[in-house]
Amino acid sequence: MTTSLLDEAIKVIPNQQVLINVVSKRVRQLSQGHRPMVEVGVRLDYADTALREIIEGKISYEFLTAEEIAAA
C-alpha cells in the first residue's frame, strides 16, 4: 500500500476504521474478479487500486441508521 495514496484517501474518508473497512471490502471484490473503476498501472496492487478509486470519488460509503439495521 502506497503511503502517498493512503494520505490522500484519508482526506476523503477521515475515519481510519471506516477507510480500512472500505478498502478491505473493495480489495475482496477486486480479487474475486470485479473490474477496477480507475486505470490500473503495472505496479498497483488491489489495495492501491482501491485507494485510487476512493481518491477519485468512484467509491463512497454510508452509515446505516438503527432502523435500517433492524429492518435488514
C-alpha positions in Angstrom: 0.0 0.0 0.0 1.5 3.3 -1.1 1.8 5.9 1.7 1.0 8.8 -0.6 -2.2 7.2 -1.7 -3.2 6.4 1.9 -2.6 10.1 2.9 -4.8 11.3 0.0 -7.5 8.7 0.8 -7.6 9.7 4.5 -8.6 13.2 3.3 -11.7 11.7 1.6 -12.6 9.2 4.4 -11.1 10.7 7.6 -12.2 7.9 9.9 -9.3 5.4 9.7 -11.5 2.4 10.7 -14.1 3.2 8.0 -11.3 3.7 5.5 -9.8 0.3 6.3 -13.2 -1.4 6.0 -14.0 0.3 2.7 -10.6 -0.7 1.3 -10.7 -4.3 2.5 -14.2 -4.8 1.0 -13.1 -3.4 -2.3 -9.9 -5.5 -2.3 -12.0 -8.5 -1.7 -14.2 -7.6 -4.7 -11.2 -6.9 -7.0 -9.6 -10.2 -6.0 -12.8 -12.0 -7.0 -12.6 -10.6 -10.5 -14.6 -7.3 -10.3 -13.2 -4.7 -12.7 -11.4 -1.7 -11.4 -13.1 1.7 -11.9 -9.8 3.5 -12.5 -6.8 3.0 -14.8 -4.6 0.3 -13.3 -0.8 0.6 -13.5 1.6 -2.3 -13.6 2.8 -1.8 -10.1 -0.5 -1.2 -8.4 -1.9 -3.9 -6.2 -5.5 -4.3 -5.2 -5.2 -2.1 -2.1 -3.6 0.7 -4.2 -6.3 0.4 -6.8 -9.0 0.6 -4.1 -7.3 3.7 -2.6 -7.2 5.4 -6.0 -10.9 4.7 -6.5 -11.6 6.3 -3.2 -9.4 9.4 -4.0 -11.1 9.8 -7.4 -14.6 9.6 -5.9 -15.5 6.3 -7.6 -16.3 4.6 -4.2 -18.4 6.1 -1.4 -19.9 4.8 1.8 -22.8 5.5 4.0 -23.7 4.7 7.6 -26.9 2.7 8.3 -29.4 4.0 10.8 -30.6 1.8 13.6 -33.9 1.4 11.8 -32.2 0.2 8.6 -30.1 -2.3 10.6 -33.1 -3.7 12.3 -35.0 -4.0 9.0 -32.2 -5.9 7.4 
